[in-house]
Structures are given as structure tokens and as C-alpha cells.
């Protein structure tokens, strides 16, 4: 069982993934700053899954030639092929450029399963290459709220981490990213991103059997496909969420409660699951008389993923928590064209399209301190 101190430390680690994904607000009456359009093409890449897997995560390093400190105010990722399951665009700040170049001999990119972009780094280093933006099916141009933006320092590079689903195809792909930026002189008010996952543990449906229908066999297969770190992260989440990693509660729902702290205003939420996902509920202070439902998605559609801006932002207080609950329909594994030819399995958190996730993305504005670039 993790102590509260370790739980808070993990929140810091995952929140660090968004340090620099700072959204900023322009002061009222300010004139519109000039907008610069930056278009980046990834190298053409033919996805190639590890033995026994049907997914490939590949990272491409690109140079946007940023010559001045800027803010991203909108972005659009173009997958250009149905094989692309999702993409995360990571900032490589000037201090990490040498390490990124060293990981990219021959400018061919590298395999990058998991939560971190640079090879040889773990959760403790995840904040060194923070998220710039992310894309999933149904998410078109991401226009940030008026007067907001993402920090983009001069001399930075960008890592495109793209998840290819070979159940959809395996032809060569050349993805593209367009960023619209404004000068860093734009007045700022930071907004940060917290990543709040819960570990799915979805048994095979009643009457469905197979060698992967036990959790232990499924995790062994997960490790074979993506490496021991994939199993380690699953166990890490079980521990963090107060569950036994050897015998967690199994079912069609999962949940986890995260400390969020005070001095913040929650303004936008995001939901991410895979093909078995049916719904997600995000609740402030669950299990208390003052519990407040922030978002309740009951018709989750993997092909229509988007952010939800709260009509009324919600301020947090010291000691506040956020509960994340996901629901799934395991029978879809026998029905969906992408999944029905695969063997039945006990479904856990994993990088593959045939695995699952439960991830809430919570964007908050700090209500204390003065914003700086």
C-alpha cells in the first residue's frame, strides 16, 4: 500500500508531464499578436510490431526551427492513415536537445512504448519532455480558449510519439503537425495539466474462455509484447490506487482517487480509453457530502475523442481529491472487427489497441502567484 506521501509524489510526477503545457490568458483589451504557422512533417515510417504484437510506438524527432520564445495557441495533427491510433507531441527544451539527438542516430527515430519519450528515462524524468499537445481519433484542430497558449521556448525540438495499430494496416505513413504560435510577450496566466489514470482489470465475459483469460497469463503476454516495464507500470497503478497488484478487484468498472490540492480552478477535462470503453465519470471529492460531478461521459466513442470545457470553472480547496471511474463492455472484444479475431483475454492497462486505458486529463488554472514565461 502506498503512503499518502508517495501518492502525492506520483501526482507531481504525472503533473510534471504537463509542466510547460502551460495555457496562458491574454489581458482584456490587448491587441492581437502576430501569429506564426509552423508545419512539421515526420519521416515516412512503415510500422513494425514486435513479435506477437499488433502495435508499434515510434518516436520521430523534428526541428521546428523556433527562433524566439513563443506560445502555441492552436495545433492540428494530421495522422494521414488509419493505422494511427493516437499521437502525443512532446517538447524537447534546449537543455534536452543533446540527449534527443543522441537517441536519433541516422535520423530514423526510435521505438518508444510507454509513458516517456526519450530512451532510458523513467517516470522520474517524464517532466523533462512535457506534452505540447495530443491527438486521438475525432480530435481535429485544437484551438485553445481565447488568449491561451502553450510555452514553446526558442531552440526547442519536438518528438512525435505515434501509436500505430497494425490491426488496421501496415503501410508507410507520413504524419504532419501544424502549430500556430504567438510571441512570448503576450500577457500570461498559466494553466497546467494533471494526468489521472485508473488500472482496468476486465475479465473475459461469462462463457468465454481461453489461455489468456487469467490476469497472470495476460500480464505475461503484455510483458512479452511491450517489455517488463509495461507490467511494472500496471502494478504501480494498482498499488497507487490502493489495490493489490497480485489480486485486484476485477470487473467492468475501475476507479482511482487522486489528490488535486487547493489553489486551482478546473477549466477543461479530457477522457481517454480504448475500444472497450463505454463511459467515464470524473468527480470532485468523491464519497463526501460535497461531492461534485465534473464530467459524466456515458456514450464514449473511441472515434470521437475531444476535450470538454466546463461551462462554470470549479475552484479547488486544500485537501480536495478527484475520483476517476471508467466503465467497459468486454463483449465488444468478440464483436468489433479489429478485435474479434484475437484470442480472448483478461484486459489490463496496456499500450496496445487490444489493451485498455482509463485516463482523465484535468486542466487547471492556478489561482495563486503571478504568471511568468
Legacy VTK file of the C-alpha trace (Angstrom):
# vtk DataFile Version 3.0
C-alpha trace
ASCII
DATASET POLYDATA
POINTS 373 float
0.000 0.000 0.000
1.424 3.394 -0.959
1.574 6.103 1.670
-0.070 9.447 1.040
3.400 10.959 0.600
4.155 8.581 -2.268
0.713 9.226 -3.755
1.416 12.955 -3.730
4.819 12.337 -5.248
3.239 10.420 -8.127
0.801 13.247 -8.711
3.821 15.514 -9.005
5.492 13.137 -11.451
2.445 12.850 -13.686
1.676 16.553 -13.421
5.275 17.202 -14.430
4.429 15.587 -17.752
2.418 18.721 -18.381
4.822 21.274 -16.945
5.229 23.590 -19.882
1.859 22.588 -21.275
1.009 25.887 -19.626
-2.005 27.576 -21.068
-1.965 31.364 -20.765
-4.597 34.082 -20.912
-4.230 37.436 -22.680
-5.304 40.544 -20.784
-8.552 42.155 -21.834
-8.207 44.799 -24.500
-4.779 43.635 -25.686
-4.192 43.857 -29.427
-3.932 40.563 -31.266
-0.280 39.449 -31.538
1.135 38.246 -34.873
0.595 34.518 -35.491
3.323 32.276 -36.925
2.414 28.975 -38.591
4.881 26.103 -38.203
4.359 22.898 -40.200
6.381 19.791 -39.343
6.452 16.554 -41.355
7.536 13.312 -39.758
9.785 10.999 -41.725
7.857 8.394 -43.719
7.676 5.341 -41.474
6.415 1.808 -42.014
5.087 0.426 -38.701
6.593 -2.833 -37.497
5.188 -4.510 -34.393
7.299 -6.626 -32.013
6.863 -10.423 -32.300
3.414 -11.457 -31.101
2.127 -7.854 -31.009
-0.130 -5.825 -33.277
1.017 -2.355 -32.168
4.059 -0.166 -32.743
5.032 3.021 -30.886
7.577 5.039 -32.838
9.146 8.394 -31.974
10.320 10.863 -34.618
12.465 13.880 -33.759
11.686 17.053 -35.724
13.150 20.552 -35.659
10.532 23.335 -35.844
13.285 25.989 -36.035
11.865 28.089 -33.201
13.987 31.241 -33.101
12.174 33.113 -30.329
10.275 32.214 -27.177
6.675 31.651 -28.229
3.316 30.266 -27.196
1.278 27.742 -29.145
-2.317 28.959 -29.452
-3.662 26.171 -31.668
-2.467 22.964 -33.255
-3.566 20.236 -35.620
-2.083 16.784 -36.077
-2.714 15.038 -39.380
-2.385 11.226 -38.999
-2.728 10.671 -42.766
-3.524 6.980 -42.267
-5.998 4.768 -40.413
-3.088 2.919 -38.740
-2.511 5.871 -36.403
-4.229 5.090 -33.085
-3.105 8.244 -31.277
-0.188 10.673 -31.084
1.482 12.650 -28.294
3.719 15.585 -29.194
6.461 16.189 -26.636
8.515 19.320 -26.140
12.300 18.874 -26.139
13.531 22.027 -24.377
17.041 23.298 -25.180
18.518 21.514 -22.142
17.416 18.117 -23.544
18.285 18.652 -27.220
21.652 16.864 -26.962
20.044 13.788 -25.358
17.332 13.717 -28.019
19.852 13.953 -30.845
21.897 11.146 -29.280
18.781 8.933 -29.317
18.264 9.597 -33.013
21.264 8.202 -34.954
20.709 8.361 -38.690
17.575 10.465 -38.110
15.494 7.262 -38.092
13.707 7.753 -34.788
13.295 5.045 -32.157
10.792 2.643 -30.622
9.108 4.300 -27.623
6.462 2.190 -25.897
5.307 3.599 -22.574
4.867 6.985 -20.953
8.251 8.603 -21.608
9.585 9.912 -24.908
13.376 9.654 -24.553
15.051 6.221 -24.341
16.442 5.238 -20.973
14.235 7.593 -18.967
11.546 6.689 -16.438
8.674 8.387 -14.636
11.091 10.448 -12.558
12.326 12.128 -15.757
8.982 12.455 -17.522
8.811 16.202 -16.829
11.975 16.788 -18.856
10.000 16.345 -22.093
6.497 17.687 -21.319
3.454 17.319 -23.548
2.876 20.019 -26.142
-0.348 18.585 -27.496
-2.024 15.248 -28.174
-4.280 13.770 -30.849
-6.780 10.919 -30.898
-9.445 9.970 -33.469
-12.176 12.577 -33.753
-9.942 15.330 -32.412
-9.421 17.852 -35.186
-7.806 21.244 -34.767
-7.177 22.020 -31.110
-7.954 25.714 -30.770
-7.191 26.734 -27.206
-9.541 29.114 -25.389
-9.143 32.747 -26.445
-5.916 34.200 -25.135
-4.358 30.892 -24.134
-1.241 29.143 -25.339
1.468 26.549 -24.694
5.050 27.563 -23.897
7.413 26.938 -26.817
10.969 28.097 -25.994
13.452 29.148 -28.669
15.738 26.326 -29.770
13.284 23.573 -28.838
12.706 20.360 -30.764
9.559 18.226 -30.941
9.160 14.469 -30.506
6.204 12.922 -32.331
5.270 9.733 -30.471
2.832 7.887 -32.729
0.967 4.706 -31.826
0.347 2.577 -34.919
-2.389 -0.060 -34.773
-1.415 -2.811 -37.219
-4.866 -4.349 -36.901
-5.859 -1.527 -39.274
-2.919 -1.860 -41.694
0.847 -1.654 -42.054
1.567 0.643 -44.977
4.074 3.540 -44.882
2.787 6.642 -43.056
3.918 10.266 -43.089
2.170 12.273 -40.381
2.162 16.065 -40.127
1.793 18.629 -37.343
0.840 22.278 -37.728
1.351 24.734 -34.876
0.180 28.334 -34.641
2.293 30.430 -32.277
2.413 33.965 -30.902
5.329 35.853 -29.274
6.127 35.225 -25.620
5.428 38.901 -24.903
1.730 38.039 -24.839
0.479 38.534 -21.222
0.194 35.156 -19.499
-1.838 33.274 -16.939
-0.612 29.646 -16.579
-2.790 26.577 -16.759
-1.448 23.096 -16.008
-2.392 19.532 -16.841
-2.779 16.634 -14.413
-2.905 13.059 -15.766
-5.115 10.829 -13.586
-5.281 7.152 -14.618
-7.010 4.116 -13.128
-5.984 0.494 -13.866
-8.537 -1.575 -15.817
-8.971 -5.223 -14.784
-11.588 -6.608 -17.166
-12.198 -10.389 -17.092
-13.325 -12.410 -20.082
-17.128 -12.301 -20.461
-19.207 -15.105 -18.984
-18.936 -18.233 -21.102
-15.768 -17.067 -22.885
-12.589 -18.982 -22.089
-9.003 -19.110 -23.305
-5.399 -19.335 -22.088
-5.177 -15.523 -21.674
-8.340 -15.261 -19.565
-6.356 -15.246 -16.320
-4.750 -11.989 -15.226
-1.347 -13.584 -14.688
-1.260 -15.036 -18.212
-2.466 -11.761 -19.697
0.242 -9.776 -17.890
2.899 -12.246 -19.038
1.728 -11.691 -22.608
1.742 -7.923 -22.042
5.362 -8.104 -20.913
6.309 -10.202 -23.931
4.781 -7.627 -26.280
5.979 -4.407 -24.647
8.653 -5.322 -22.116
8.816 -5.749 -18.348
8.269 -2.013 -17.787
4.697 -2.384 -19.081
3.902 -4.892 -16.342
5.722 -2.740 -13.814
3.608 0.280 -14.672
0.401 -1.758 -14.347
1.477 -2.968 -10.880
2.491 0.594 -9.994
-1.011 1.865 -10.791
-2.662 -0.926 -8.794
-0.545 -0.022 -5.774
-1.130 3.697 -6.174
-4.890 3.217 -6.360
-4.879 1.150 -3.155
-5.379 -2.252 -4.787
-3.392 -5.471 -4.572
-1.271 -5.840 -7.731
-1.485 -9.640 -7.403
-5.248 -9.836 -6.862
-7.007 -6.548 -7.696
-10.798 -6.344 -7.953
-11.859 -7.430 -11.444
-14.952 -6.272 -13.287
-16.369 -3.976 -15.937
-15.546 -0.829 -13.944
-12.415 0.645 -12.418
-11.751 3.698 -10.287
-8.982 5.633 -8.589
-8.901 8.738 -6.397
-6.208 11.363 -6.776
-5.240 14.305 -4.573
-5.652 17.534 -6.520
-4.913 20.108 -3.833
-6.168 23.656 -3.491
-5.490 26.957 -5.176
-6.594 25.758 -8.611
-9.510 26.328 -10.964
-10.555 23.357 -13.093
-11.445 24.574 -16.584
-11.152 21.680 -19.056
-11.294 17.883 -18.948
-10.337 15.086 -21.328
-11.200 11.380 -21.498
-9.153 8.541 -22.992
-9.959 4.834 -23.180
-9.597 2.232 -25.921
-12.102 0.151 -27.879
-13.964 -1.430 -24.933
-14.616 1.920 -23.227
-18.233 2.905 -22.579
-18.082 5.767 -20.096
-16.051 7.838 -17.666
-17.080 9.859 -14.645
-14.840 12.498 -13.052
-15.938 13.608 -9.568
-14.505 16.214 -7.224
-14.274 14.933 -3.633
-15.973 11.562 -4.248
-17.631 9.869 -1.287
-18.149 13.122 0.621
-21.324 15.190 1.203
-19.877 17.865 -1.085
-19.096 15.526 -3.984
-19.476 17.278 -7.347
-19.632 15.544 -10.713
-17.399 17.444 -13.120
-17.961 15.233 -16.165
-20.068 12.166 -16.904
-19.499 10.664 -20.362
-21.979 7.807 -20.855
-21.556 7.260 -24.596
-17.791 7.154 -25.051
-16.779 6.750 -28.691
-13.131 5.974 -29.433
-13.524 7.632 -32.843
-14.823 10.894 -31.356
-12.409 11.957 -28.619
-12.294 15.607 -27.588
-11.777 17.951 -24.671
-14.684 19.230 -22.569
-14.542 22.846 -21.401
-16.532 23.392 -18.207
-19.311 25.964 -18.555
-18.571 27.015 -14.969
-14.949 26.574 -13.834
-14.575 24.896 -10.439
-12.166 26.119 -7.761
-10.364 23.587 -5.580
-9.518 23.767 -1.890
-6.662 22.235 0.141
-7.286 18.520 0.650
-9.565 18.155 -2.384
-9.462 14.942 -4.406
-10.650 13.824 -7.830
-12.165 10.403 -8.441
-11.935 8.802 -11.890
-14.268 5.910 -12.793
-14.341 4.078 -16.143
-16.834 1.508 -17.434
-16.263 -1.043 -20.191
-18.146 -3.570 -22.305
-15.929 -6.668 -22.604
-18.328 -8.315 -25.081
-17.148 -5.798 -27.697
-13.951 -7.831 -27.963
-15.952 -10.584 -29.664
-17.907 -8.114 -31.833
-15.593 -5.393 -33.139
-13.861 -6.216 -36.450
-10.466 -5.111 -35.070
-10.681 -7.373 -32.015
-12.856 -10.383 -32.738
-10.091 -12.380 -34.462
-7.824 -12.025 -31.425
-7.852 -14.626 -28.627
-9.992 -13.800 -25.570
-8.037 -12.185 -22.733
-8.246 -10.638 -19.302
-7.798 -6.989 -20.300
-5.431 -4.772 -18.314
-3.809 -1.364 -18.738
-1.500 -1.588 -21.735
-0.075 0.250 -24.734
-1.850 -1.874 -27.337
-5.132 -1.137 -29.078
-6.308 -4.537 -27.784
-5.406 -3.499 -24.212
-7.226 -0.775 -22.279
-6.682 2.535 -20.548
-8.619 4.773 -18.176
-7.092 8.243 -18.251
-8.606 11.560 -17.188
-6.842 14.731 -18.301
-7.560 17.627 -15.936
-6.538 21.156 -16.922
-6.418 23.760 -14.155
-5.523 27.421 -13.779
-3.523 28.352 -10.699
-5.321 30.896 -8.550
-2.160 31.916 -6.678
1.041 33.597 -7.771
1.921 35.704 -10.798
2.363 34.126 -14.195
5.722 34.291 -15.944
7.057 32.810 -19.137
LINES 1 374
373 0 1 2 3 4 5 6 7 8 9 10 11 12 13 14 15 16 17 18 19 20 21 22 23 24 25 26 27 28 29 30 31 32 33 34 35 36 37 38 39 40 41 42 43 44 45 46 47 48 49 50 51 52 53 54 55 56 57 58 59 60 61 62 63 64 65 66 67 68 69 70 71 72 73 74 75 76 77 78 79 80 81 82 83 84 85 86 87 88 89 90 91 92 93 94 95 96 97 98 99 100 101 102 103 104 105 106 107 108 109 110 111 112 113 114 115 116 117 118 119 120 121 122 123 124 125 126 127 128 129 130 131 132 133 134 135 136 137 138 139 140 141 142 143 144 145 146 147 148 149 150 151 152 153 154 155 156 157 158 159 160 161 162 163 164 165 166 167 168 169 170 171 172 173 174 175 176 177 178 179 180 181 182 183 184 185 186 187 188 189 190 191 192 193 194 195 196 197 198 199 200 201 202 203 204 205 206 207 208 209 210 211 212 213 214 215 216 217 218 219 220 221 222 223 224 225 226 227 228 229 230 231 232 233 234 235 236 237 238 239 240 241 242 243 244 245 246 247 248 249 250 251 252 253 254 255 256 257 258 259 260 261 262 263 264 265 266 267 268 269 270 271 272 273 274 275 276 277 278 279 280 281 282 283 284 285 286 287 288 289 290 291 292 293 294 295 296 297 298 299 300 301 302 303 304 305 306 307 308 309 310 311 312 313 314 315 316 317 318 319 320 321 322 323 324 325 326 327 328 329 330 331 332 333 334 335 336 337 338 339 340 341 342 343 344 345 346 347 348 349 350 351 352 353 354 355 356 357 358 359 360 361 362 363 364 365 366 367 368 369 370 371 372
